Amino acid sequence: MELNTNQLKFLKIYRSSESYGVSLVDNEEFEITKGYGSTIIEALNDMHENLI
């Protein structure tokens, strides 16, 4: 399964030189929480862990 980041309405995904970041955003693109990892999946899991 290929991840199409353009379809993720409330997630902002960005990449720095060595890692990925993911932010959960609201309708006004205010960042609610963030996660970081060496892959997009690790960043999503880190963000999810921060929520629970």
mmCIF file of the N, C-alpha and C atoms, coordinates in Angstrom:
data_MODEL
# 
_entry.id   MODEL 
# 
loop_
_atom_site.group_PDB 
_atom_site.id 
_atom_site.type_symbol 
_atom_site.label_atom_id 
_atom_site.label_alt_id 
_atom_site.label_comp_id 
_atom_site.label_asym_id 
_atom_site.label_entity_id 
_atom_site.label_seq_id 
_atom_site.pdbx_PDB_ins_code 
_atom_site.Cartn_x 
_atom_site.Cartn_y 
_atom_site.Cartn_z 
_atom_site.occupancy 
_atom_site.B_iso_or_equiv 
_atom_site.pdbx_formal_charge 
_atom_site.auth_seq_id 
_atom_site.auth_comp_id 
_atom_site.auth_asym_id 
_atom_site.auth_atom_id 
_atom_site.pdbx_PDB_model_num 
ATOM 1   N N  . MET A 1 1  ? 0.841  -1.180 0.000  1.00 0.00 ? 1  MET A N  1 
ATOM 2   C CA . MET A 1 1  ? 0.000  0.000  0.000  1.00 0.00 ? 1  MET A CA 1 
ATOM 3   C C  . MET A 1 1  ? 0.882  1.238  0.000  1.00 0.00 ? 1  MET A C  1 
ATOM 4   N N  . GLU A 1 2  ? 0.596  2.132  -0.911 1.00 0.00 ? 2  GLU A N  1 
ATOM 5   C CA . GLU A 1 2  ? 1.360  3.365  -1.006 1.00 0.00 ? 2  GLU A CA 1 
ATOM 6   C C  . GLU A 1 2  ? 0.618  4.487  -0.284 1.00 0.00 ? 2  GLU A C  1 
ATOM 7   N N  . LEU A 1 3  ? 1.350  5.273  0.498  1.00 0.00 ? 3  LEU A N  1 
ATOM 8   C CA . LEU A 1 3  ? 0.762  6.375  1.249  1.00 0.00 ? 3  LEU A CA 1 
ATOM 9   C C  . LEU A 1 3  ? 0.760  7.637  0.392  1.00 0.00 ? 3  LEU A C  1 
ATOM 10  N N  . ASN A 1 4  ? -0.427 8.153  0.097  1.00 0.00 ? 4  ASN A N  1 
ATOM 11  C CA . ASN A 1 4  ? -0.559 9.403  -0.638 1.00 0.00 ? 4  ASN A CA 1 
ATOM 12  C C  . ASN A 1 4  ? -0.817 10.513 0.376  1.00 0.00 ? 4  ASN A C  1 
ATOM 13  N N  . THR A 1 5  ? 0.204  11.276 0.692  1.00 0.00 ? 5  THR A N  1 
ATOM 14  C CA . THR A 1 5  ? 0.100  12.285 1.751  1.00 0.00 ? 5  THR A CA 1 
ATOM 15  C C  . THR A 1 5  ? -0.851 13.417 1.378  1.00 0.00 ? 5  THR A C  1 
ATOM 16  N N  . ASN A 1 6  ? -1.170 13.589 0.098  1.00 0.00 ? 6  ASN A N  1 
ATOM 17  C CA . ASN A 1 6  ? -2.110 14.636 -0.310 1.00 0.00 ? 6  ASN A CA 1 
ATOM 18  C C  . ASN A 1 6  ? -3.536 14.342 0.144  1.00 0.00 ? 6  ASN A C  1 
ATOM 19  N N  . GLN A 1 7  ? -3.849 13.090 0.466  1.00 0.00 ? 7  GLN A N  1 
ATOM 20  C CA . GLN A 1 7  ? -5.187 12.715 0.893  1.00 0.00 ? 7  GLN A CA 1 
ATOM 21  C C  . GLN A 1 7  ? -5.372 12.823 2.402  1.00 0.00 ? 7  GLN A C  1 
ATOM 22  N N  . LEU A 1 8  ? -4.328 13.139 3.126  1.00 0.00 ? 8  LEU A N  1 
ATOM 23  C CA . LEU A 1 8  ? -4.398 13.230 4.585  1.00 0.00 ? 8  LEU A CA 1 
ATOM 24  C C  . LEU A 1 8  ? -4.770 14.655 4.973  1.00 0.00 ? 8  LEU A C  1 
ATOM 25  N N  . LYS A 1 9  ? -6.046 14.882 5.189  1.00 0.00 ? 9  LYS A N  1 
ATOM 26  C CA . LYS A 1 9  ? -6.574 16.227 5.376  1.00 0.00 ? 9  LYS A CA 1 
ATOM 27  C C  . LYS A 1 9  ? -6.061 16.918 6.638  1.00 0.00 ? 9  LYS A C  1 
ATOM 28  N N  . PHE A 1 10 ? -5.929 16.202 7.741  1.00 0.00 ? 10 PHE A N  1 
ATOM 29  C CA . PHE A 1 10 ? -5.567 16.837 9.011  1.00 0.00 ? 10 PHE A CA 1 
ATOM 30  C C  . PHE A 1 10 ? -4.169 16.468 9.495  1.00 0.00 ? 10 PHE A C  1 
ATOM 31  N N  . LEU A 1 11 ? -3.316 15.998 8.580  1.00 0.00 ? 11 LEU A N  1 
ATOM 32  C CA . LEU A 1 11 ? -1.937 15.691 8.919  1.00 0.00 ? 11 LEU A CA 1 
ATOM 33  C C  . LEU A 1 11 ? -1.002 16.494 8.030  1.00 0.00 ? 11 LEU A C  1 
ATOM 34  N N  . LYS A 1 12 ? -0.006 17.089 8.650  1.00 0.00 ? 12 LYS A N  1 
ATOM 35  C CA . LYS A 1 12 ? 1.042  17.785 7.916  1.00 0.00 ? 12 LYS A CA 1 
ATOM 36  C C  . LYS A 1 12 ? 2.311  16.951 8.067  1.00 0.00 ? 12 LYS A C  1 
ATOM 37  N N  . ILE A 1 13 ? 2.896  16.538 6.963  1.00 0.00 ? 13 ILE A N  1 
ATOM 38  C CA . ILE A 1 13 ? 4.096  15.700 6.986  1.00 0.00 ? 13 ILE A CA 1 
ATOM 39  C C  . ILE A 1 13 ? 5.238  16.505 6.380  1.00 0.00 ? 13 ILE A C  1 
ATOM 40  N N  . TYR A 1 14 ? 6.350  16.530 7.083  1.00 0.00 ? 14 TYR A N  1 
ATOM 41  C CA . TYR A 1 14 ? 7.502  17.264 6.597  1.00 0.00 ? 14 TYR A CA 1 
ATOM 42  C C  . TYR A 1 14 ? 8.765  16.458 6.867  1.00 0.00 ? 14 TYR A C  1 
ATOM 43  N N  . ARG A 1 15 ? 9.813  16.768 6.145  1.00 0.00 ? 15 ARG A N  1 
ATOM 44  C CA . ARG A 1 15 ? 11.066 16.037 6.272  1.00 0.00 ? 15 ARG A CA 1 
ATOM 45  C C  . ARG A 1 15 ? 12.214 17.011 6.490  1.00 0.00 ? 15 ARG A C  1 
ATOM 46  N N  . SER A 1 16 ? 13.031 16.695 7.483  1.00 0.00 ? 16 SER A N  1 
ATOM 47  C CA . SER A 1 16 ? 14.274 17.452 7.659  1.00 0.00 ? 16 SER A CA 1 
ATOM 48  C C  . SER A 1 16 ? 15.381 16.636 6.997  1.00 0.00 ? 16 SER A C  1 
ATOM 49  N N  . SER A 1 17 ? 16.590 16.992 7.188  1.00 0.00 ? 17 SER A N  1 
ATOM 50  C CA . SER A 1 17 ? 17.680 16.299 6.497  1.00 0.00 ? 17 SER A CA 1 
ATOM 51  C C  . SER A 1 17 ? 17.801 14.829 6.903  1.00 0.00 ? 17 SER A C  1 
ATOM 52  N N  . GLU A 1 18 ? 17.435 14.477 8.131  1.00 0.00 ? 18 GLU A N  1 
ATOM 53  C CA . GLU A 1 18 ? 17.629 13.103 8.591  1.00 0.00 ? 18 GLU A CA 1 
ATOM 54  C C  . GLU A 1 18 ? 16.390 12.451 9.185  1.00 0.00 ? 18 GLU A C  1 
ATOM 55  N N  . SER A 1 19 ? 15.277 13.163 9.271  1.00 0.00 ? 19 SER A N  1 
ATOM 56  C CA . SER A 1 19 ? 14.107 12.569 9.914  1.00 0.00 ? 19 SER A CA 1 
ATOM 57  C C  . SER A 1 19 ? 12.814 13.144 9.337  1.00 0.00 ? 19 SER A C  1 
ATOM 58  N N  . TYR A 1 20 ? 11.711 12.564 9.779  1.00 0.00 ? 20 TYR A N  1 
ATOM 59  C CA . TYR A 1 20 ? 10.384 13.011 9.375  1.00 0.00 ? 20 TYR A CA 1 
ATOM 60  C C  . TYR A 1 20 ? 9.661  13.577 10.582 1.00 0.00 ? 20 TYR A C  1 
ATOM 61  N N  . GLY A 1 21 ? 8.749  14.484 10.306 1.00 0.00 ? 21 GLY A N  1 
ATOM 62  C CA . GLY A 1 21 ? 7.881  15.025 11.330 1.00 0.00 ? 21 GLY A CA 1 
ATOM 63  C C  . GLY A 1 21 ? 6.449  14.963 10.844 1.00 0.00 ? 21 GLY A C  1 
ATOM 64  N N  . VAL A 1 22 ? 5.533  14.744 11.768 1.00 0.00 ? 22 VAL A N  1 
ATOM 65  C CA . VAL A 1 22 ? 4.110  14.700 11.456 1.00 0.00 ? 22 VAL A CA 1 
ATOM 66  C C  . VAL A 1 22 ? 3.384  15.560 12.479 1.00 0.00 ? 22 VAL A C  1 
ATOM 67  N N  . SER A 1 23 ? 2.470  16.393 12.012 1.00 0.00 ? 23 SER A N  1 
ATOM 68  C CA . SER A 1 23 ? 1.659  17.218 12.902 1.00 0.00 ? 23 SER A CA 1 
ATOM 69  C C  . SER A 1 23 ? 0.188  16.954 12.628 1.00 0.00 ? 23 SER A C  1 
ATOM 70  N N  . LEU A 1 24 ? -0.589 16.853 13.697 1.00 0.00 ? 24 LEU A N  1 
ATOM 71  C CA . LEU A 1 24 ? -2.043 16.821 13.600 1.00 0.00 ? 24 LEU A CA 1 
ATOM 72  C C  . LEU A 1 24 ? -2.493 18.268 13.618 1.00 0.00 ? 24 LEU A C  1 
ATOM 73  N N  . VAL A 1 25 ? -3.248 18.691 12.599 1.00 0.00 ? 25 VAL A N  1 
ATOM 74  C CA . VAL A 1 25 ? -3.658 20.087 12.490 1.00 0.00 ? 25 VAL A CA 1 
ATOM 75  C C  . VAL A 1 25 ? -5.178 20.200 12.468 1.00 0.00 ? 25 VAL A C  1 
ATOM 76  N N  . ASP A 1 26 ? -5.673 21.372 12.870 1.00 0.00 ? 26 ASP A N  1 
ATOM 77  C CA . ASP A 1 26 ? -7.113 21.617 12.826 1.00 0.00 ? 26 ASP A CA 1 
ATOM 78  C C  . ASP A 1 26 ? -7.473 22.295 11.510 1.00 0.00 ? 26 ASP A C  1 
ATOM 79  N N  . ASN A 1 27 ? -8.713 22.754 11.380 1.00 0.00 ? 27 ASN A N  1 
ATOM 80  C CA . ASN A 1 27 ? -9.181 23.371 10.136 1.00 0.00 ? 27 ASN A CA 1 
ATOM 81  C C  . ASN A 1 27 ? -8.400 24.624 9.746  1.00 0.00 ? 27 ASN A C  1 
ATOM 82  N N  . GLU A 1 28 ? -7.830 25.301 10.721 1.00 0.00 ? 28 GLU A N  1 
ATOM 83  C CA . GLU A 1 28 ? -7.051 26.508 10.453 1.00 0.00 ? 28 GLU A CA 1 
ATOM 84  C C  . GLU A 1 28 ? -5.556 26.224 10.382 1.00 0.00 ? 28 GLU A C  1 
ATOM 85  N N  . GLU A 1 29 ? -5.200 24.939 10.317 1.00 0.00 ? 29 GLU A N  1 
ATOM 86  C CA . GLU A 1 29 ? -3.827 24.441 10.250 1.00 0.00 ? 29 GLU A CA 1 
ATOM 87  C C  . GLU A 1 29 ? -3.002 24.764 11.495 1.00 0.00 ? 29 GLU A C  1 
ATOM 88  N N  . PHE A 1 30 ? -3.681 24.920 12.644 1.00 0.00 ? 30 PHE A N  1 
ATOM 89  C CA . PHE A 1 30 ? -2.995 25.063 13.924 1.00 0.00 ? 30 PHE A CA 1 
ATOM 90  C C  . PHE A 1 30 ? -2.511 23.681 14.335 1.00 0.00 ? 30 PHE A C  1 
ATOM 91  N N  . GLU A 1 31 ? -1.232 23.543 14.660 1.00 0.00 ? 31 GLU A N  1 
ATOM 92  C CA . GLU A 1 31 ? -0.656 22.247 15.020 1.00 0.00 ? 31 GLU A CA 1 
ATOM 93  C C  . GLU A 1 31 ? -1.054 21.867 16.437 1.00 0.00 ? 31 GLU A C  1 
ATOM 94  N N  . ILE A 1 32 ? -1.714 20.724 16.583 1.00 0.00 ? 32 ILE A N  1 
ATOM 95  C CA . ILE A 1 32 ? -2.211 20.262 17.871 1.00 0.00 ? 32 ILE A CA 1 
ATOM 96  C C  . ILE A 1 32 ? -1.171 19.408 18.590 1.00 0.00 ? 32 ILE A C  1 
ATOM 97  N N  . THR A 1 33 ? -0.581 18.469 17.882 1.00 0.00 ? 33 THR A N  1 
ATOM 98  C CA . THR A 1 33 ? 0.463  17.616 18.444 1.00 0.00 ? 33 THR A CA 1 
ATOM 99  C C  . THR A 1 33 ? 1.393  17.186 17.327 1.00 0.00 ? 33 THR A C  1 
ATOM 100 N N  . LYS A 1 34 ? 2.604  16.769 17.692 1.00 0.00 ? 34 LYS A N  1 
ATOM 101 C CA . LYS A 1 34 ? 3.618  16.393 16.707 1.00 0.00 ? 34 LYS A CA 1 
ATOM 102 C C  . LYS A 1 34 ? 4.219  15.047 17.052 1.00 0.00 ? 34 LYS A C  1 
ATOM 103 N N  . GLY A 1 35 ? 4.823  14.438 16.054 1.00 0.00 ? 35 GLY A N  1 
ATOM 104 C CA . GLY A 1 35 ? 5.585  13.211 16.242 1.00 0.00 ? 35 GLY A CA 1 
ATOM 105 C C  . GLY A 1 35 ? 6.783  13.226 15.312 1.00 0.00 ? 35 GLY A C  1 
ATOM 106 N N  . TYR A 1 36 ? 7.834  12.506 15.698 1.00 0.00 ? 36 TYR A N  1 
ATOM 107 C CA . TYR A 1 36 ? 9.071  12.496 14.922 1.00 0.00 ? 36 TYR A CA 1 
ATOM 108 C C  . TYR A 1 36 ? 9.574  11.065 14.779 1.00 0.00 ? 36 TYR A C  1 
ATOM 109 N N  . GLY A 1 37 ? 10.286 10.802 13.686 1.00 0.00 ? 37 GLY A N  1 
ATOM 110 C CA . GLY A 1 37 ? 10.871 9.486  13.479 1.00 0.00 ? 37 GLY A CA 1 
ATOM 111 C C  . GLY A 1 37 ? 11.737 9.455  12.233 1.00 0.00 ? 37 GLY A C  1 
ATOM 112 N N  . SER A 1 38 ? 12.436 8.343  12.045 1.00 0.00 ? 38 SER A N  1 
ATOM 113 C CA . SER A 1 38 ? 13.307 8.206  10.880 1.00 0.00 ? 38 SER A CA 1 
ATOM 114 C C  . SER A 1 38 ? 12.526 7.817  9.629  1.00 0.00 ? 38 SER A C  1 
ATOM 115 N N  . THR A 1 39 ? 11.246 7.436  9.803  1.00 0.00 ? 39 THR A N  1 
ATOM 116 C CA . THR A 1 39 ? 10.347 7.165  8.678  1.00 0.00 ? 39 THR A CA 1 
ATOM 117 C C  . THR A 1 39 ? 9.014  7.856  8.974  1.00 0.00 ? 39 THR A C  1 
ATOM 118 N N  . ILE A 1 40 ? 8.162  7.959  7.956  1.00 0.00 ? 40 ILE A N  1 
ATOM 119 C CA . ILE A 1 40 ? 6.840  8.554  8.168  1.00 0.00 ? 40 ILE A CA 1 
ATOM 120 C C  . ILE A 1 40 ? 6.041  7.714  9.162  1.00 0.00 ? 40 ILE A C  1 
ATOM 121 N N  . ILE A 1 41 ? 6.137  6.394  9.053  1.00 0.00 ? 41 ILE A N  1 
ATOM 122 C CA . ILE A 1 41 ? 5.397  5.510  9.964  1.00 0.00 ? 41 ILE A CA 1 
ATOM 123 C C  . ILE A 1 41 ? 5.864  5.699  11.399 1.00 0.00 ? 41 ILE A C  1 
ATOM 124 N N  . GLU A 1 42 ? 7.165  5.796  11.630 1.00 0.00 ? 42 GLU A N  1 
ATOM 125 C CA . GLU A 1 42 ? 7.673  6.036  12.987 1.00 0.00 ? 42 GLU A CA 1 
ATOM 126 C C  . GLU A 1 42 ? 7.178  7.373  13.522 1.00 0.00 ? 42 GLU A C  1 
ATOM 127 N N  . ALA A 1 43 ? 7.138  8.378  12.676 1.00 0.00 ? 43 ALA A N  1 
ATOM 128 C CA . ALA A 1 43 ? 6.652  9.695  13.102 1.00 0.00 ? 43 ALA A CA 1 
ATOM 129 C C  . ALA A 1 43 ? 5.164  9.640  13.444 1.00 0.00 ? 43 ALA A C  1 
ATOM 130 N N  . LEU A 1 44 ? 4.370  8.926  12.636 1.00 0.00 ? 44 LEU A N  1 
ATOM 131 C CA . LEU A 1 44 ? 2.946  8.763  12.937 1.00 0.00 ? 44 LEU A CA 1 
ATOM 132 C C  . LEU A 1 44 ? 2.746  8.012  14.249 1.00 0.00 ? 44 LEU A C  1 
ATOM 133 N N  . ASN A 1 45 ? 3.518  6.954  14.459 1.00 0.00 ? 45 ASN A N  1 
ATOM 134 C CA . ASN A 1 45 ? 3.397  6.188  15.716 1.00 0.00 ? 45 ASN A CA 1 
ATOM 135 C C  . ASN A 1 45 ? 3.811  7.030  16.907 1.00 0.00 ? 45 ASN A C  1 
ATOM 136 N N  . ASP A 1 46 ? 4.848  7.862  16.759 1.00 0.00 ? 46 ASP A N  1 
ATOM 137 C CA . ASP A 1 46 ? 5.281  8.733  17.859 1.00 0.00 ? 46 ASP A CA 1 
ATOM 138 C C  . ASP A 1 46 ? 4.195  9.756  18.182 1.00 0.00 ? 46 ASP A C  1 
ATOM 139 N N  . MET A 1 47 ? 3.568  10.336 17.155 1.00 0.00 ? 47 MET A N  1 
ATOM 140 C CA . MET A 1 47 ? 2.494  11.284 17.378 1.00 0.00 ? 47 MET A CA 1 
ATOM 141 C C  . MET A 1 47 ? 1.320  10.605 18.088 1.00 0.00 ? 47 MET A C  1 
ATOM 142 N N  . HIS A 1 48 ? 0.985  9.399  17.646 1.00 0.00 ? 48 HIS A N  1 
ATOM 143 C CA . HIS A 1 48 ? -0.119 8.669  18.246 1.00 0.00 ? 48 HIS A CA 1 
ATOM 144 C C  . HIS A 1 48 ? 0.182  8.335  19.703 1.00 0.00 ? 48 HIS A C  1 
ATOM 145 N N  . GLU A 1 49 ? 1.414  7.939  19.988 1.00 0.00 ? 49 GLU A N  1 
ATOM 146 C CA . GLU A 1 49 ? 1.804  7.625  21.371 1.00 0.00 ? 49 GLU A CA 1 
ATOM 147 C C  . GLU A 1 49 ? 1.700  8.858  22.260 1.00 0.00 ? 49 GLU A C  1 
ATOM 148 N N  . ASN A 1 50 ? 1.980  10.035 21.720 1.00 0.00 ? 50 ASN A N  1 
ATOM 149 C CA . ASN A 1 50 ? 1.869  11.276 22.481 1.00 0.00 ? 50 ASN A CA 1 
ATOM 150 C C  . ASN A 1 50 ? 0.408  11.583 22.847 1.00 0.00 ? 50 ASN A C  1 
ATOM 151 N N  . LEU A 1 51 ? -0.530 11.063 22.043 1.00 0.00 ? 51 LEU A N  1 
ATOM 152 C CA . LEU A 1 51 ? -1.951 11.317 22.307 1.00 0.00 ? 51 LEU A CA 1 
ATOM 153 C C  . LEU A 1 51 ? -2.529 10.412 23.376 1.00 0.00 ? 51 LEU A C  1 
ATOM 154 N N  . ILE A 1 52 ? -1.963 9.203  23.523 1.00 0.00 ? 52 ILE A N  1 
ATOM 155 C CA . ILE A 1 52 ? -2.559 8.245  24.479 1.00 0.00 ? 52 ILE A CA 1 
ATOM 156 C C  . ILE A 1 52 ? -1.807 8.150  25.776 1.00 0.00 ? 52 ILE A C  1 
# 
